[in-house]
Amino acid sequence: MLKSVKSVFGSLFGPSRSDRLALLLRQLSQVAMECAVCFRDSKGLDVKGIIDHEHRADAIVDQIHELLDNSFIMRFDIPDSMRLADDLDDVVDGMRKVALHIEAYKLHLPQLGEAEMELFAIGEDMLKRIDDLIAMMAEPRLSLSRVREVAN
């Protein structure tokens, strides 16, 4: 019965903007993780690949801003959601900037070593945890204890 009521309201008002936000944030998080893997695998030398990821992230962020700018009431706080999207985009933009610096100064820089690779691994792990948190946004009921566990 509950599904029928939701279906009726869904057909009247369209899909939930909160569900769309969760999907777009998940896509953005996935792009950020893919960019981090590309960065690590190429040791920052695949500038074209990293820039391609950055363009994909920018397109998703534009969709998120459009959705949030045209929303009034959502399950998640609109400014916090916008900040999360912008912060994830900043991470991808940062990888692009570092890759461009590596490209520009590669004649003067030694190849990235163990410490740098360890830093990349930490960044990837952090992005994975953020992705886990974002995945929880699509769940019908958030478990505060689970969110805290992953966040910590």
SULLIN-V239391 format. One record per backbone hydrogen bond with DSSP energy under -1.0 kcal/mol. NH is the residue of the N-H (numbers start at 0). CO is the residue of the C=O. Records with the same first field share a line. If there is no record, write none. Layout:
NH = CO ; CO
This chain:
4 = 0
5 = 1
6 = 2
7 = 3
8 = 4
9 = 5
10 = 6
11 = 7
12 = 8
13 = 9
19 = 15
20 = 16
21 = 17
22 = 18
23 = 19
24 = 20
25 = 21
26 = 22
27 = 23
28 = 24
29 = 25
30 = 26
31 = 27
32 = 28
33 = 29
34 = 30
35 = 31
36 = 32
37 = 33
38 = 34
39 = 35
40 = 36
41 = 37
43 = 38
44 = 41
46 = 44
49 = 45
50 = 46
51 = 47
52 = 48
53 = 49
54 = 50
55 = 51
56 = 52
57 = 53
58 = 54
59 = 55
60 = 56
61 = 57
62 = 58
63 = 59
64 = 60
65 = 61
66 = 62
67 = 63
68 = 64
69 = 65
70 = 67
80 = 76
81 = 77
82 = 78
83 = 79
84 = 80
85 = 81
86 = 82
87 = 83
88 = 84
89 = 85
90 = 86
91 = 87
92 = 88
93 = 89
94 = 90
95 = 91
96 = 92
97 = 93
98 = 94
99 = 95
100 = 96
101 = 97
102 = 98
103 = 99
104 = 100
107 = 104
108 = 104
116 = 112
117 = 113
118 = 114
119 = 115
120 = 116
121 = 117
122 = 118
123 = 119
124 = 120
125 = 121
126 = 122
127 = 123
128 = 124
129 = 125
130 = 126
131 = 127
132 = 128
133 = 129
134 = 130
135 = 131
136 = 133
137 = 134
138 = 135
146 = 142
147 = 143
148 = 144
149 = 145
150 = 146
151 = 147
